[in-house]
């Protein structure tokens, strides 16, 4: 009677050991954000407040997808340094981080700011953008493709890039105002 339980236990232990060993040997990007020195991955997503529907474009052609209803990373980096805030919704600490970025961005007119909402209900996102008074462009990553491309695992995640798109840094978790301002000043 006890042997089936023992067999299941041993199989579970072997599976856990295999997963652990495989994780230690895997050299993928993981959930570390985009490393400094690399080019900001290209993407295009519908703006939250637009009528445009669709999944994110993270292909080679993403830079060509432009328009008043689109948040396009290539277009942002052409104008100057960029601060991208990734947030999952509805999580209050993430919304609070977008609030902070919204307040701070007014001090840096030469820096492009944008937020990307990862998955979630679009109507709820629209209501949140309006209620909180966010004026920075907010894209909707409906299928999570941009979050995967940027290896976002923590909400919020902020990626900082110089003009032209070279990533300078990625910050994980909520940043205080001084840390945010210092990182933005280092982009200039």
URMO-V410841 format. One record per run of one state. SS is the DSSP state (h for helix, s for strand, l for the rest). FROM is the first residue (numbers start at 1). LEN is the number of residues. If there is no record, write none. Layout:
ss:SS from:FROM len:LEN
ss:SS from:FROM len:LEN
This chain:
ss:l from:1 len:1
ss:h from:2 len:24
ss:l from:26 len:13
ss:s from:39 len:1
ss:l from:40 len:4
ss:s from:44 len:4
ss:l from:48 len:9
ss:s from:57 len:1
ss:l from:58 len:2
ss:h from:60 len:5
ss:l from:65 len:5
ss:s from:70 len:3
ss:h from:73 len:7
ss:l from:80 len:2
ss:s from:82 len:7
ss:l from:89 len:3
ss:h from:92 len:14
ss:l from:106 len:6
ss:s from:112 len:7
ss:l from:119 len:3
ss:h from:122 len:11
ss:l from:133 len:4
ss:s from:137 len:5
ss:l from:142 len:3
ss:h from:145 len:5
ss:l from:150 len:7
ss:s from:157 len:5
ss:l from:162 len:4
ss:s from:166 len:7
ss:l from:173 len:4
ss:h from:177 len:9
ss:l from:186 len:3
